[in-house]
Amino acid sequence: MTTEAPTVASRERQAQDCCVPSVQPDLGPDRAADLAVVAKALSDPTRLRIVDAVRTASPEMLCQCELVPLFDMSQAAVAKHLKVLVGAGVLGSERRGVWTYYHLRPEALKELSTWLS
């Protein structure tokens, strides 16, 4: 099975043989910064696995104490990853006594997914 490469349209040339841009980005600086926070939070393999564990448990929330045994790292290291994910809006959290429970915030991922598609 062969896949053809996308076509390259002829472009108008400016002085010094540079092309005139044929497109402009749809993303404004503020929205790009917001999406970058989510993308950066998801760029770490451990954080992706944490999100996957929380997603798999949905609609039930997961306690941090349930996440720690899933990873070969300290409780403090898992807590740092969770803090990044909550800060980016990927996960929501709810404190119950001494424990914090986490749930997926699909709206954060939906915005990134919508932009990518």
Contact map, one row per residue, 1 for C-alpha under 8 A:
111000000000000000000000000000000000000000000000000000000000000000000000000000000000000000000000000000000000000000000
111100000000000000000000000000000000000000000000000000000000000000000000000000000000000000000000000000000000000000000
111110000000000000000000000000000000000000000000000000000000000000000000000000000000000000000000000000000000000000000
011111000000000000000000000000000000000000000000000000000000000000000000000000000000000000000000000000000000000000000
001111100000000000000000000000000000000000000000000000000000000000000000000000000000000000000000000000000000000000000
000111110000000000000000000000000000000000000000000000000000000000000000000000000000000000000000000000000000000000000
000011111000000000000000000000000000000000000000000000000000000000000000000000000000000000000000000000000000000000000
000001111100000000000000000000000000000000000000000000000000000000000000000000000000000000000000000000000000000000000
000000111110000000000000000000000000000000000000000000000000000000000000000000000000000000000000000000000000000000000
000000011111000000000000000000000000000000000000000000000000000000000000000000000000000000000000000000000000000000000
000000001111100000110100000000000000000000000000000000000000000000000000000000000000000000000000000000000000000000000
000000000111110000110000000000000000000000000000000000000000000000000000000000000000000000000000000000000000000000000
000000000011111011110000000000000000000000000000000000000000000000000000000000000000000000000000000000000000000000000
000000000001111111110000000000000000000000000000000000000000000000000000000000000000000000000000000000000000000000000
000000000000111111000000000000000000000000000000000000000000000000000000000000000000000000000000000000000000000000000
000000000000011111000000000000000000000000000000000000000000000000000000000000000000000000000000000000000000000000000
000000000000111111100000000000000000000000000000000000000000000000000000000000000000000000000000000000000000000000000
000000000000111111110000000000000000000000000000000000000000000000000000000000000000000000000000000000000000000000000
000000000011110011111000000000000000000000000000000000000000000000000000000000000000000000000000000000000000000000000
000000000011110001111100000000000000000000000000000000000000000000000000000000000000000000000000000000000000000000000
000000000000000000111111000000000000000000000000000000000000000000000000000000000000000000000000000000000000000000000
000000000010000000011111000000000000000000000000000000000000000000000000000000000000000000000000000000000000000000000
000000000000000000001111100000000000000000000000000000000000000000000000000000000000000000000000000000000000000000000
000000000000000000001111110000000000000000000000000000000000000000000000000000000000000000000000000000000000000000000
000000000000000000000011111100000000000000000000000000000000000000000000000000000000000000000000000000000000000000000
000000000000000000000001111100000000000000000000000000000000000000000000000000000000000000000000000000000000000000000
000000000000000000000000111110110000000000000000000000000000000000000000000000000000000000000000000000000000000000000
000000000000000000000000111111110000000000000000000000000000000000000000000000000000000000000000000000000000000000000
000000000000000000000000001111111000000000000000000000000000000000000000000000000000000000000000000000000000000000000
000000000000000000000000000111111100000000000000000000000000000000000000000000000000000000000000000000000000000000000
000000000000000000000000001111111110000000000000000000000000000000000000000000000000000000000000000000000000000000000
000000000000000000000000001111111111000000000000000000000000000000000000000000000000000000000000000000000000000000000
000000000000000000000000000011111111100000000000000000000000000000000000000000000000000000000000000000000000000000000
000000000000000000000000000001111111110000000000000000000000000000000000000000000000000000000000000000000000000000000
000000000000000000000000000000111111111000000000000000000000000000000000000000000000000000000000000000000000001100000
000000000000000000000000000000011111111100000000000000000000000000000000000000000000000000000000000000000000000000000
000000000000000000000000000000001111111110000000000000000000000000000000000000000000000100000000000000000000000000000
000000000000000000000000000000000111111111000000000000000000000000000000000000000000100111000000000000000001100100000
000000000000000000000000000000000011111111100000000000000000000000000000000000000000000000000000000000000000000100000
000000000000000000000000000000000001111111110000000000000000000000000000000000000000000000000000000000000000000000000
000000000000000000000000000000000000111111110010000000000000000000000000000000000001100100000000000000000000000000000
000000000000000000000000000000000000011111111011000000000000000000000000000000000000100000000000000000000000000000000
000000000000000000000000000000000000001111111011000000000000000000000000000000000000000000000000000000000000000000000
000000000000000000000000000000000000000111111111000000000000000000000000000000000000000000000000000000000000000000000
000000000000000000000000000000000000000001111111100000000000000000000000000000000000000000000000000000000000000000000
000000000000000000000000000000000000000000011111110000000000000000000000000000001000000000000000000000000000000000000
000000000000000000000000000000000000000011111111111000000000000000000000000000001100100000000000000000000000000000000
000000000000000000000000000000000000000001111111111100000000000000000000000000000000000000000000000000000000000000000
000000000000000000000000000000000000000000001111111110000000000000000000000000000000000000000000000000000000000000000
000000000000000000000000000000000000000000000111111111000000000000100000000000000100000000000000000000000000000000000
000000000000000000000000000000000000000000000011111111100000000000000000000000000000000000100000000000010000000000000
000000000000000000000000000000000000000000000001111111110000000000000000000000000000000000000000000000000000000000000
000000000000000000000000000000000000000000000000111111111000000000100000000000000000000000000000000000000000000000000
000000000000000000000000000000000000000000000000011111111100110000000000000000000000000000000000000001110000000000000
000000000000000000000000000000000000000000000000001111111100000000000000000000000000000000000000000000110000000000000
000000000000000000000000000000000000000000000000000111111100000000000000000000000000000000000000000000000000000000000
000000000000000000000000000000000000000000000000000011111111110000000000000000000000000000000000000000000000000000000
000000000000000000000000000000000000000000000000000001111111100000000000000000000000000000000000000000110000000000000
000000000000000000000000000000000000000000000000000000001111100000000000000000000000000000000000000000100000000000000
000000000000000000000000000000000000000000000000000000001111110000000000000000000000000000000000000000100000000000000
000000000000000000000000000000000000000000000000000001001111111000000000000000000000000000000000000011100000000000000
000000000000000000000000000000000000000000000000000001001001111101100000000000000000000000000000000011100000000000000
000000000000000000000000000000000000000000000000000000000000111111100000000000000000000000000000001111000000000000000
000000000000000000000000000000000000000000000000000000000000011111110000000000100000000000000000001111000000000000000
000000000000000000000000000000000000000000000000000000000000001111111000000000000000000000000000001000000000000000000
000000000000000000000000000000000000000000000000000000000000011111111100000000000000000000000000000000000000000000000
000000000000000000000000000000000000000000000000010010000000011111111110000001000000000000000000000000000000000000000
000000000000000000000000000000000000000000000000000000000000000111111111111001000000000000000000000000000000000000000
000000000000000000000000000000000000000000000000000000000000000011111111000000000000000000000000000000000000000000000
000000000000000000000000000000000000000000000000000000000000000001111111000000000000000000000000000000000000000000000
000000000000000000000000000000000000000000000000000000000000000000111111100001000000000000000000000000000000000000000
000000000000000000000000000000000000000000000000000000000000000000011111110000000000000000000000000000000000000000000
000000000000000000000000000000000000000000000000000000000000000000010011111011000000000000000000000000000000000000000
000000000000000000000000000000000000000000000000000000000000000000010001111111000000000000000000000000000000000000000
000000000000000000000000000000000000000000000000000000000000000000010000111111100000000000000000000000000000000000000
000000000000000000000000000000000000000000000000000000000000000000000000011111110000000000000000000000000000000000000
000000000000000000000000000000000000000000000000000000000000000000000000111111111000000000000000000000000000000000000
000000000000000000000000000000000000000000000000000000000000000000110010111111111100000000000000000000000000000000000
000000000000000000000000000000000000000000000000000000000000000100000000001111111110000000000000000000000000000000000
000000000000000000000000000000000000000000000000000000000000000000000000000111111111000000000000000000000000000000000
000000000000000000000000000000000000000000000110000000000000000000000000000011111111100000000000000000000000000000000
000000000000000000000000000000000000000000000010010000000000000000000000000001111111110000100000000000000000000000000
000000000000000000000000000000000000000000000000000000000000000000000000000000111111111000000000000000000000000000000
000000000000000000000000000000000000000010000000000000000000000000000000000000011111111100000000000000000000000000000
000000000000000000000000000000000000010011000010000000000000000000000000000000001111111111100000000000000000000000000
000000000000000000000000000000000000000000000000000000000000000000000000000000000111111111111000000000000000000000000
000000000000000000000000000000000000000000000000000000000000000000000000000000000011111111000000000000000000000000000
000000000000000000000000000000000000110010000000000000000000000000000000000000000001111111100000000000000000000000000
000000000000000000000000000000000000010000000000000000000000000000000000000000000000111111110000000000001001000000000
000000000000000000000000000000000000010000000000000000000000000000000000000000000000111111110000000000011101100000000
000000000000000000000000000000000000000000000000001000000000000000000000000000000100110111111000000001111000000000000
000000000000000000000000000000000000000000000000000000000000000000000000000000000000010011111100000001111000000000000
000000000000000000000000000000000000000000000000000000000000000000000000000000000000010000111110000111100000000000000
000000000000000000000000000000000000000000000000000000000000000000000000000000000000000000011111000111000000000000000
000000000000000000000000000000000000000000000000000000000000000000000000000000000000000000001111111110000000000000000
000000000000000000000000000000000000000000000000000000000000000000000000000000000000000000000111111110000000000000000
000000000000000000000000000000000000000000000000000000000000000000000000000000000000000000000011111100000000000000000
000000000000000000000000000000000000000000000000000000000000000000000000000000000000000000000011111100000000000000000
000000000000000000000000000000000000000000000000000000000000001110000000000000000000000000000011111110000000000000000
000000000000000000000000000000000000000000000000000000000000001100000000000000000000000000001111111111000000000000000
000000000000000000000000000000000000000000000000000000000000111100000000000000000000000000001111001111100000000000000
000000000000000000000000000000000000000000000000000001000000111100000000000000000000000000111100000111110000000000000
000000000000000000000000000000000000000000000000000001100111110000000000000000000000000000111000000011111000000000000
000000000000000000000000000000000000000000000000001001100100000000000000000000000000000001110000000001111100000000000
000000000000000000000000000000000000000000000000000000000000000000000000000000000000000011110000000000111111100000000
000000000000000000000000000000000000000000000000000000000000000000000000000000000000000001000000000000011111110000000
000000000000000000000000000000000000000000000000000000000000000000000000000000000000000000000000000000001111111000000
000000000000000000000000000000000000010000000000000000000000000000000000000000000000000011000000000000001111111100000
000000000000000000000000000000000000010000000000000000000000000000000000000000000000000001000000000000001111111110000
000000000000000000000000000000000000000000000000000000000000000000000000000000000000000000000000000000000111111111000
000000000000000000000000000000000010000000000000000000000000000000000000000000000000000000000000000000000011111111100
000000000000000000000000000000000010011000000000000000000000000000000000000000000000000000000000000000000001111111110
000000000000000000000000000000000000000000000000000000000000000000000000000000000000000000000000000000000000111111111
000000000000000000000000000000000000000000000000000000000000000000000000000000000000000000000000000000000000011111111
000000000000000000000000000000000000000000000000000000000000000000000000000000000000000000000000000000000000001111111
000000000000000000000000000000000000000000000000000000000000000000000000000000000000000000000000000000000000000111111
000000000000000000000000000000000000000000000000000000000000000000000000000000000000000000000000000000000000000011111
